[in-house]
Amino acid sequence: MKYLIIGIVLSITGVLLSFGFWELSKAYLVTGAIGLFFMAMSVLMSGSIPGPHRMRAGLEAPDSPDERLKRKRTSIGSVLIGLPNIMTALLLYLFLTK
């Protein structure tokens, strides 16, 4: 629940910052970028896309259960932070581009 609240606060902050610095018509770009950043962090933290250092070194050893649980929590938290931002960006895009 706290991750959703963080995501909502970030989306509101993104809208307010874009309203302060640019026009309100650019608000969907700011919130969308924040959402995409956290979605990308979720993909990287989940381990579904290995980093270049792991590919080159051949470090494909299985993780410990604690490490796997930590990565899963971090990945889910990142998705929950990014989801309100993506939804806000889609709504702003739909209402502001007409």
C-alpha positions in Angstrom: 0.0 0.0 0.0 2.8 2.4 0.8 4.2 1.9 -2.7 1.0 3.0 -4.3 0.9 6.1 -2.1 4.4 6.9 -3.2 3.4 6.5 -6.8 0.4 8.7 -6.3 2.5 11.4 -4.6 5.0 11.2 -7.4 2.4 11.6 -10.1 0.8 14.6 -8.3 4.3 16.1 -7.9 5.0 15.5 -11.6 1.8 17.2 -12.6 2.5 20.2 -10.3 6.1 20.5 -11.5 5.1 20.4 -15.1 2.4 23.0 -14.4 5.0 25.2 -12.7 7.8 24.9 -15.3 5.9 24.3 -18.5 2.3 24.3 -19.6 -0.1 21.8 -18.3 -0.1 20.1 -21.8 3.3 18.7 -21.0 2.2 17.0 -17.8 1.6 13.6 -19.4 5.2 13.6 -20.6 6.6 14.1 -17.1 4.3 11.5 -15.4 4.8 9.1 -18.2 8.6 9.3 -17.9 8.4 8.7 -14.2 6.2 5.7 -14.8 8.4 4.3 -17.5 11.5 4.7 -15.3 10.0 2.7 -12.5 8.7 0.0 -14.9 12.2 -0.3 -16.4 13.7 -0.6 -12.9 11.2 -3.3 -12.2 12.3 -5.3 -15.2 15.9 -4.9 -14.3 15.4 -5.8 -10.7 13.4 -8.9 -11.5 16.4 -10.4 -13.3 14.5 -11.1 -16.5 17.0 -9.0 -18.4 20.5 -9.7 -17.2 23.0 -6.9 -17.2 26.0 -6.8 -19.5 28.4 -7.6 -16.7 26.6 -10.9 -15.9 26.4 -11.9 -19.6 30.1 -11.3 -20.2 31.3 -12.9 -17.1 29.0 -15.9 -17.4 27.6 -15.4 -13.9 24.3 -17.3 -14.4 24.5 -19.1 -11.0 21.1 -19.5 -9.2 20.3 -17.0 -6.5 19.7 -17.8 -2.9 16.1 -17.8 -1.7 16.6 -14.7 0.3 18.1 -12.9 -2.7 15.2 -14.0 -4.9 12.6 -12.8 -2.4 14.4 -9.4 -2.1 14.4 -9.0 -5.9 10.7 -10.0 -6.1 9.7 -7.4 -3.5 11.8 -4.7 -5.1 10.3 -5.5 -8.5 6.7 -5.5 -7.3 7.3 -2.2 -5.4 8.7 -0.6 -8.5 5.6 -1.7 -10.5 3.3 -0.3 -7.9 5.1 3.0 -7.9 5.1 3.3 -11.7 1.5 2.2 -12.2 -0.2 5.4 -10.9 2.1 7.4 -13.0 1.4 5.5 -16.2 -2.4 5.7 -15.5 -2.1 9.5 -14.8 -0.2 10.0 -18.0 -2.7 8.1 -20.1 -5.6 10.1 -18.5 -3.9 13.4 -19.0 -3.0 12.5 -22.6 -6.6 11.6 -23.4 -8.1 14.8 -21.8 -5.4 17.3 -22.9 -4.8 16.4 -26.5 -8.4 16.9 -27.6 
